[in-house]
Every structure is written in structure tokens, then in C-alpha cells.
């Protein structure tokens, strides 16, 4: 098994557990869960090339189904897809990073 596939499997296992915790918290009405960490974790996995958008969506759908014992509504699934697309879109800052002169060149 290659190092990349080991990393991907480890990443997906961690993500699966976190998403399950997120949906369990939402199901129980607990609102103090930190979604920023999960969002950052998903974006990092996508931008590092470990996972694709479709894999992120699939993990969300699986976690939701395990917790709620029902399929996510089409409307909520569409919202999830839009959110994941926005989450994984490159930011302006990352696009400009290569254009910035280094501190040494400014002196």
C-alpha cells in the first residue's frame, strides 16, 4: 500500500468520525460544536489532493444517514454541494501568494 493511499485512508477515517460527531450533535440539539475545525480539515484534505469534492460530499451523506437513519433531502444535499464547492475554491490570498515580492526584495 502506497504512502498516499495510507494517508488518504487515515484522513477519511478521521473525517468520517468528525462528521458523525457533528451530525450527532446537530441531531441532539447541541450547538456548541466547532464547525470551523471540520471545515478547515476538509479544505486542507481537498487542497492537498487527498480527497475530491465528490468524496467529501459522499462522506457527509454517509455520516448523515448513519446518524439520522434517513437519506438527506435533495434541498439539503444541494446546499451541501454549494457549501463544499465554496469551501474548496481557492481564495484570493492563495492566488496572490506567488505575486508578492519577498521581504528581502523590498529592501
C-alpha positions as CSV (number, residue, x, y, z in Angstrom):
1,X,0.0,0.0,0.0
2,X,1.5,3.3,-1.0
3,X,2.1,6.2,1.4
4,X,-0.6,8.3,-0.4
5,X,-3.3,5.6,0.0
6,X,-2.4,5.2,3.7
7,X,-2.7,8.9,4.2
8,X,-6.0,9.1,2.3
9,X,-7.4,6.2,4.3
10,X,-6.3,7.8,7.6
11,X,-7.7,11.2,6.6
12,X,-11.1,9.7,5.6
13,X,-11.3,7.7,8.8
14,X,-10.7,10.9,10.8
15,X,-13.2,12.9,8.7
16,X,-15.8,10.2,9.0
17,X,-15.6,10.2,12.8
18,X,-15.8,14.1,13.0
19,X,-18.7,14.3,10.6
20,X,-20.6,11.7,12.6
21,X,-20.0,13.7,15.8
22,X,-21.2,16.8,14.0
23,X,-24.4,15.3,12.8
24,X,-25.0,13.6,16.2
25,X,-24.6,17.0,17.9
26,X,-27.0,18.6,15.5
27,X,-29.5,15.8,16.0
28,X,-29.4,16.2,19.8
29,X,-29.7,20.0,19.6
30,X,-26.1,20.6,20.9
31,X,-25.0,23.8,19.2
32,X,-21.5,24.4,20.7
33,X,-19.6,22.2,18.3
34,X,-16.8,23.9,16.4
35,X,-17.6,23.5,12.7
36,X,-14.6,25.7,11.7
37,X,-12.2,22.9,12.5
38,X,-14.1,20.4,10.4
39,X,-14.3,23.0,7.5
40,X,-10.6,23.6,7.7
41,X,-9.8,19.9,7.8
42,X,-12.0,19.3,4.7
43,X,-10.4,22.2,2.8
44,X,-6.9,21.0,3.7
45,X,-7.7,17.5,2.5
46,X,-9.1,18.8,-0.8
47,X,-6.2,21.3,-1.4
48,X,-3.6,18.7,-0.6
49,X,-5.0,16.3,-3.1
50,X,-6.1,13.6,-0.7
51,X,-9.8,13.8,-1.5
52,X,-12.1,15.2,-4.2
53,X,-15.3,17.2,-3.8
54,X,-17.4,14.1,-4.6
55,X,-15.6,12.2,-1.8
56,X,-16.2,14.9,0.7
57,X,-19.9,15.0,-0.3
58,X,-20.2,11.2,0.0
59,X,-18.7,11.3,3.5
60,X,-21.2,13.9,4.6
61,X,-24.1,11.9,3.1
62,X,-22.9,8.7,4.7
63,X,-22.4,10.3,8.1
64,X,-25.8,11.9,7.9
65,X,-27.5,8.7,7.0
66,X,-25.8,6.7,9.8
67,X,-26.9,9.3,12.5
68,X,-30.4,10.1,11.3
69,X,-31.3,6.7,9.7
70,X,-32.7,8.6,6.6
71,X,-31.4,10.0,3.4
72,X,-30.6,13.7,3.2
73,X,-33.2,15.7,1.5
74,X,-32.5,16.9,-2.1
75,X,-32.6,20.5,-1.0
76,X,-30.2,20.0,1.9
77,X,-27.9,17.9,-0.4
78,X,-27.9,20.7,-2.9
79,X,-27.0,23.2,-0.2
80,X,-24.2,20.9,1.0
81,X,-22.8,20.7,-2.5
82,X,-22.8,24.5,-2.9
83,X,-21.1,24.9,0.5
84,X,-18.4,22.3,-0.3
85,X,-17.7,24.0,-3.6
86,X,-17.3,27.3,-1.9
87,X,-15.2,25.8,0.9
88,X,-12.7,24.2,-1.6
89,X,-12.5,27.1,-4.0
90,X,-9.1,28.8,-4.0
91,X,-9.0,32.0,-2.0
92,X,-7.8,35.3,-3.4
93,X,-4.9,35.2,-0.9
94,X,-3.6,31.9,-2.2
95,X,-3.8,33.2,-5.8
96,X,-1.8,36.3,-4.9
97,X,0.8,34.5,-2.8
98,X,3.2,33.9,-5.8
99,X,2.9,37.5,-6.9
100,X,4.1,39.1,-3.7
101,X,7.7,40.2,-3.6
102,X,9.7,38.8,-0.7
103,X,10.7,41.0,2.2
104,X,14.4,40.8,1.0
105,X,13.5,42.1,-2.4
106,X,11.6,45.1,-0.9
107,X,14.8,46.4,0.8
